[in-house]
Amino acid sequence: MHLLVDISGHGYGHLAIAAPVVDALAARHPDWRLTLRSRLPPALLRQRIRAPFAHLAGGSDFGLVMHDTLRVDLAASAAAYRAAHADWPRAVAGEAGQLRRLGVDAVLTNVAYLPLAAAARLGLPACSFCSLNWADLFAHFFADQAWAAPIHAEILAAYRSAAAFLRVTPGMPMPALAPTAVGTVAALGRRQRLLGAGLRSVLVAPGGIAHRLPLERWPRLPGIRWLVPAAWQVEHPDALVQESFGLAFTDLLASADAVLTKPGYGTFTEAAANATPVLYLRRADWPEQDCLIEWLHEHGRALEIAPELAATGELAAPLAQLWAQPAASAAVRLEAPAIAARVAAVLLRS
């Protein structure tokens, strides 16, 4: 079996969902040949996915164009969708040609839809899995536009052409796709001591889409150290570069005393699974976030903060409130092997 796994580069959450399932799938079927297509950096893919794979650069979906990690660029997103679907049959034929040249036997996406349509054209088994889908997000933002209905119909038809859509937990409602609900996926990190006695670390991780917080304007909080990306080039006496610890992201998340982030499947589920408390900022009009926030409050320690607090850095009181919360009321059950078994059953049965 030569399996093409298409992983969206819209942030890092799709990789966080896909990686444990791909590894479990490879362990279950070591004779399968894996090709991964993604716009994400190859080094990041190999950090997350231990199974051997061939890398195909690029991607077949863009999801939504973002101003930053919290705000959708609606005008640019609309233009991108109209361009992508200007000649949809030709796009599907082109994708089918690439699958044929690669010698692909089956397709798995998180959460692109063009490869599903191409697989259907070739009669190949296909499956998709995620906490969201682009059809529902497209409809949320553009359903009232006169040009949108034909595009939405093409996206839906592509998803429906797959043998199955598996909705991981937590996941948004998807009545138009009638997905199969499956469990939670998250990576476990190795907890390590980051700082000396009397110091607490807060991992600043808004997600895989650029969104720099103005730490230079933040006050000094006694005993708090901010772990920030090197690319931000932060000048603050209490800021430490994340990369200086030499840890993979999940290990850093598991070792931190808290994480400051936005609602996203990967960071939320990994924080809960690794018992890392979460301060979060809501995303502007993002339909997936409510189910993620509800799940996190049940399975982890979490506190929403207002955007102005992230701008001013007045976070002493929210952090104290967060750390004073009791332990989570529900344990996190991780089910990547069970999801991999379902994926394999779908692909082999089709």
VEXLUM-421899 format. One line per 3 residues: number of its first residue (from 1); their letters; for each residue x, y, z of C-alpha. Coordinates in steps of 0.02 Angstrom, whole numbers, always signed. Example, Ala and Ser with C-alpha at 12.3 -4.5 7.8 and 13.67 -1.06 7.14 Angstrom:
BEGIN
1> as> +615,-225,+390  +684,-53,+357 $
***
This chain:
BEGIN
1> mhl> +0,+0,+0  +69,+171,-50  -25,+297,+57 $
4> lvd> -23,+483,+24  -50,+582,+185  -94,+764,+150 $
7> isg> -71,+875,+304  -133,+1054,+299  -7,+1191,+334 $
10> hgy> -140,+1306,+407  -52,+1322,+575  +21,+1174,+668 $
13> ghl> -139,+1096,+735  -168,+983,+585  +4,+907,+608 $
16> aia> -27,+887,+795  -183,+786,+754  -108,+688,+610 $
19> apv> +61,+639,+681  +8,+517,+819  -116,+434,+700 $
22> vda> +13,+418,+560  +138,+341,+682  +7,+220,+747 $
25> laa> -43,+177,+569  +139,+143,+523  +160,+33,+677 $
28> rhp> +4,-63,+630  +54,-83,+447  +245,-71,+435 $
31> dwr> +240,-132,+256  +143,+22,+198  +241,+155,+104 $
34> ltl> +205,+332,+164  +218,+494,+66  +180,+653,+163 $
37> rsr> +130,+812,+73  +130,+973,+172  +187,+1153,+165 $
40> lpp> +254,+1136,+341  +444,+1127,+360  +513,+950,+336 $
43> all> +610,+964,+500  +448,+998,+594  +362,+850,+509 $
46> rqr> +505,+734,+558  +507,+801,+735  +325,+753,+754 $
49> ira> +315,+596,+646  +436,+455,+688  +382,+336,+551 $
52> pfa> +487,+342,+392  +409,+438,+249  +447,+525,+86 $
55> hla> +412,+711,+88  +318,+798,-50  +334,+987,-33 $
58> ggs> +181,+1097,-56  +0,+1074,-13  -171,+1064,-92 $
61> dfg> -266,+1173,+31  -243,+1342,+113  -394,+1340,+228 $
64> lvm> -411,+1525,+260  -294,+1671,+234  -254,+1751,+402 $
67> hdt> -206,+1926,+456  -131,+1840,+608  -170,+1690,+717 $
70> lrv> -330,+1773,+784  -405,+1859,+631  -460,+1795,+461 $
73> dla> -423,+1901,+307  -594,+1883,+228  -555,+1976,+66 $
76> asa> -398,+1875,+32  -483,+1712,+80  -629,+1747,-37 $
79> aay> -509,+1785,-180  -409,+1628,-147  -564,+1516,-148 $
82> raa> -630,+1595,-307  -461,+1567,-391  -447,+1387,-329 $
85> had> -620,+1345,-396  -615,+1447,-556  -598,+1284,-654 $
88> wpr> -631,+1149,-525  -641,+1000,-647  -470,+1048,-714 $
91> ava> -399,+1060,-537  -467,+887,-495  -396,+815,-656 $
94> gea> -226,+891,-618  -225,+820,-443  -279,+650,-509 $
97> gql> -134,+655,-630  -12,+687,-489  -83,+544,-385 $
100> rrl> -65,+430,-537  +115,+483,-566  +157,+452,-383 $
103> gvd> +82,+278,-392  -31,+312,-243  -148,+172,-186 $
106> avl> -246,+269,-54  -265,+446,+15  -280,+513,+193 $
109> tnv> -303,+699,+224  -308,+820,+369  -401,+910,+305 $
112> ayl> -382,+945,+119  -526,+904,+2  -448,+915,-172 $
115> pla> -353,+749,-149  -517,+667,-98  -601,+723,-259 $
118> aaa> -452,+663,-360  -450,+494,-271  -634,+473,-311 $
121> rlg> -598,+511,-494  -467,+372,-494  -569,+250,-391 $
124> lpa> -443,+254,-247  -495,+232,-65  -488,+394,+35 $
127> csf> -521,+454,+210  -509,+621,+301  -500,+662,+486 $
130> csl> -495,+821,+587  -586,+929,+715  -648,+1044,+575 $
133> nwa> -675,+1045,+388  -656,+1183,+259  -834,+1164,+195 $
136> dlf> -909,+1219,+360  -783,+1358,+385  -810,+1420,+208 $
139> ahf> -999,+1422,+236  -979,+1512,+402  -887,+1657,+322 $
142> fad> -957,+1663,+145  -1127,+1577,+135  -1214,+1746,+113 $
145> qaw> -1109,+1790,-40  -1191,+1769,-211  -1037,+1681,-283 $
148> aap> -1015,+1557,-140  -1146,+1420,-167  -1062,+1329,-313 $
151> iha> -893,+1329,-223  -971,+1264,-63  -1057,+1126,-161 $
154> eil> -892,+1073,-239  -805,+1068,-69  -946,+966,+7 $
157> aay> -949,+846,-139  -761,+818,-121  -777,+776,+64 $
160> rsa> -928,+665,+34  -834,+569,-101  -718,+498,+33 $
163> aaf> -758,+331,+111  -762,+414,+283  -736,+575,+378 $
166> lrv> -678,+546,+557  -712,+690,+676  -589,+689,+820 $
169> tpg> -638,+744,+996  -660,+888,+1029  -729,+934,+859 $
172> mpm> -856,+1053,+785  -1028,+991,+731  -1028,+935,+550 $
175> pal> -1208,+892,+505  -1179,+908,+318  -1043,+774,+322 $
178> apt> -1118,+653,+450  -944,+610,+515  -893,+464,+623 $
181> avg> -847,+528,+796  -682,+462,+862  -576,+499,+1015 $
184> tva> -443,+625,+1063  -270,+639,+987  -124,+722,+1076 $
187> alg> +61,+696,+1101  +135,+671,+1274  +293,+767,+1317 $
190> rrq> +437,+729,+1432  +428,+844,+1582  +594,+926,+1626 $
193> rll> +649,+1060,+1748  +671,+1222,+1652  +713,+1353,+1784 $
196> gag> +787,+1369,+1956  +694,+1368,+2120  +565,+1506,+2145 $
199> lrs> +539,+1536,+1958  +391,+1491,+1849  +390,+1479,+1659 $
202> vlv> +250,+1533,+1542  +263,+1468,+1364  +201,+1601,+1243 $
205> apg> +133,+1503,+1095  -2,+1589,+992  +6,+1451,+860 $
208> gia> +84,+1413,+692  +26,+1575,+610  +125,+1734,+642 $
211> hrl> +57,+1833,+789  +188,+1927,+889  +140,+1992,+1060 $
214> ple> +219,+2157,+1119  +323,+2088,+1261  +436,+2241,+1262 $
217> rwp> +291,+2338,+1339  +253,+2206,+1470  +297,+2241,+1652 $
220> rlp> +413,+2130,+1751  +317,+2003,+1855  +415,+1934,+2003 $
223> gir> +461,+1751,+1980  +392,+1739,+1801  +492,+1700,+1646 $
226> wlv> +417,+1709,+1471  +470,+1577,+1346  +460,+1659,+1174 $
229> paa> +508,+1611,+995  +681,+1665,+940  +608,+1742,+783 $
232> wqv> +519,+1873,+888  +687,+1946,+945  +608,+2002,+1108 $
235> ehp> +702,+2125,+1216  +635,+2098,+1391  +737,+2052,+1545 $
238> dal> +621,+1907,+1587  +605,+1834,+1411  +695,+1672,+1370 $
241> vqe> +709,+1601,+1195  +612,+1438,+1176  +742,+1361,+1062 $
244> sfg> +880,+1387,+1192  +812,+1240,+1293  +841,+1119,+1150 $
247> laf> +671,+1037,+1175  +536,+986,+1054  +379,+1091,+1071 $
250> tdl> +277,+959,+1163  +419,+930,+1288  +429,+1118,+1317 $
253> las> +240,+1127,+1338  +241,+982,+1462  +382,+1065,+1561 $
256> ada> +310,+1241,+1570  +207,+1302,+1717  +77,+1378,+1598 $
259> vlt> +49,+1415,+1414  -22,+1574,+1338  -108,+1533,+1174 $
262> kpg> -266,+1542,+1070  -398,+1406,+1046  -324,+1272,+935 $
265> ygt> -342,+1084,+939  -158,+1041,+953  -107,+1156,+1095 $
268> fte> -270,+1134,+1192  -268,+944,+1189  -81,+931,+1221 $
271> aaa> -91,+1054,+1366  -232,+954,+1444  -147,+786,+1414 $
274> nat> +15,+852,+1492  -74,+943,+1636  -10,+1115,+1583 $
277> pvl> -127,+1259,+1633  -187,+1370,+1490  -216,+1557,+1474 $
280> ylr> -305,+1587,+1310  -366,+1727,+1198  -523,+1697,+1096 $
283> rad> -507,+1704,+908  -614,+1829,+814  -767,+1740,+742 $
286> wpe> -689,+1567,+733  -829,+1436,+731  -722,+1291,+793 $
289> qdc> -667,+1370,+956  -822,+1346,+1064  -809,+1156,+1066 $
292> lie> -623,+1167,+1102  -647,+1289,+1247  -787,+1186,+1324 $
295> wlh> -681,+1028,+1314  -527,+1112,+1387  -620,+1177,+1539 $
298> ehg> -677,+1000,+1574  -509,+915,+1546  -383,+1045,+1601 $
301> ral> -353,+1205,+1698  -393,+1354,+1589  -436,+1539,+1597 $
304> eia> -488,+1659,+1460  -405,+1830,+1458  -457,+1989,+1369 $
307> pel> -352,+2046,+1218  -298,+2203,+1309  -211,+2099,+1442 $
310> aat> -105,+2015,+1309  -62,+2188,+1245  -16,+2263,+1414 $
313> gel> +56,+2106,+1496  -44,+2134,+1656  -53,+1947,+1685 $
316> aap> -5,+1926,+1868  -185,+1912,+1928  -244,+1794,+1788 $
319> laq> -95,+1680,+1815  -125,+1674,+2002  -308,+1633,+1969 $
322> lwa> -260,+1499,+1843  -135,+1414,+1959  -261,+1417,+2101 $
325> qpa> -387,+1314,+2002  -419,+1135,+2058  -366,+988,+1952 $
328> asa> -467,+945,+1798  -632,+855,+1823  -605,+731,+1680 $
331> avr> -453,+632,+1624  -391,+641,+1445  -401,+476,+1352 $
334> lea> -286,+468,+1202  -345,+358,+1060  -226,+374,+913 $
337> pai> -206,+184,+894  -395,+159,+889  -413,+299,+760 $
340> aar> -273,+222,+656  -365,+56,+661  -522,+142,+595 $
343> vaa> -423,+229,+457  -344,+65,+404  -512,-22,+404 $
346> vll> -587,+115,+294  -444,+112,+170  -433,-77,+159 $
349> rs> -621,-101,+147  -649,+29,+11 $
***
